């Protein structure tokens, strides 16, 4: 893990860009010394890790007392696309323009992204936990499909906040039953691209005894800011 | 409004029993001087106003900085039952024992309770707002059916937290569309006596632009304590 830039922000948070092999990432840590719990903040493929609303969430988490890390996983954000990724995205655009069903294309596209993202997140987690300022336990926040697989294979994930705003492949819908860590499941009630019933069924499927659903009126990008604060408090209950 | 007892609790909260005509009530106020926002905490007919978990919620709200008031409305808690109430409850018990549908009985029983409770809550609100230590704005917390009617007819209610744990008569399901104040709608995902889909449909029906659903795994009485804290923060966003 090599830090490539470092910036002290006005809320005292230290923001550092890093690379880990081909993986570009950002780590935000609070002013406080000493190891703090870590939150892996995964965004879906549609947004680069530098997107304003992701950075705002990460900074808020760090100001609250967590180390927050994000990466652009393979095929996501500003990472180069494979020919297969390019083809799948072209197929998706074409099907959406034509008003055709997109589930099969998404199954293949997102399934492939999950397969590649999860190992990268695990390598990143290994590297982050070697830093003296990063402790545990470890939480996960964001992209549901990657989070389900990561929580299923990675015992170091102690709690997770999922944003139910993207397609979840069949394999991860099945894996949801194996997930038993505390969950906060966040849903936009009128999310244009995500059928509400499918999200509610997924919430129902998780095996966790402590699982909470938060739903707010509005479309995909309309999540109110107080949900970021609720997320921090959720992690406070389970990581501290 | 006549105060009949007064007790300073160890968290500094002042707990006072009162009567207002035939209506018995309790008011909890914080240590701080000066008028504070008011929360009307309505419980459904199955619990008296002195039930431990209601008192714990009320005290927490008062310690947080609100005046919190509750009453036993007509036919609720320790109030005497009318012959019609007695008959409806007997019919309900019989139908439940026999495994028969109870919706018609609940429609009549709860509908009648709502009709009688709402005027009593409005009289209580008038009286509470004459106290120098009670200011505004006013929030409502608890029993959904009464809260919908109260919010529909009472412009002084500025925000409401509903617990979706009881039967909501047809008239209130219709009135839900008229409700436009900010809402927090709390649901137990596995509530034995309350069909989940019916509660989700009700959440969907409200006209409010700011409405949030919180659902937790577990049965009717399993709401986690952190929802009380989330409720206080919800009211902080809208009443202060």
Contacts between the chains, C-beta under 8 A, distances in Angstrom:
chain1	res1	chain2	res2	distance
A	189	B	203	8.0
A	189	B	204	7.5
A	189	B	213	7.3
A	200	B	200	7.3
A	203	B	215	7.7
A	204	B	189	7.5
A	208	B	217	7.3
A	209	B	217	6.4
A	210	B	217	7.1
A	210	B	224	7.8
A	211	B	216	7.4
A	211	B	217	5.1
A	212	B	214	6.6
A	212	B	215	6.9
A	212	B	216	5.1
A	212	B	217	7.8
A	212	B	224	7.7
A	213	B	189	7.3
A	213	B	213	6.8
A	213	B	214	7.0
A	213	B	215	4.0
A	213	B	216	7.7
A	214	B	212	6.6
A	214	B	213	7.0
A	214	B	214	5.9
A	215	B	203	7.7
A	215	B	212	6.9
A	215	B	213	4.0
A	215	B	215	7.8
A	216	B	211	7.4
A	216	B	212	5.2
A	216	B	213	7.7
A	217	B	208	7.3
A	217	B	209	6.4
A	217	B	210	7.1
A	217	B	211	5.1
A	217	B	212	7.8
A	224	B	210	7.8
A	224	B	212	7.7
A	226	B	233	7.5
A	226	B	237	6.7
A	229	B	233	7.9
A	230	B	230	7.0
A	233	B	226	7.6
A	233	B	229	8.0
A	237	B	226	6.7
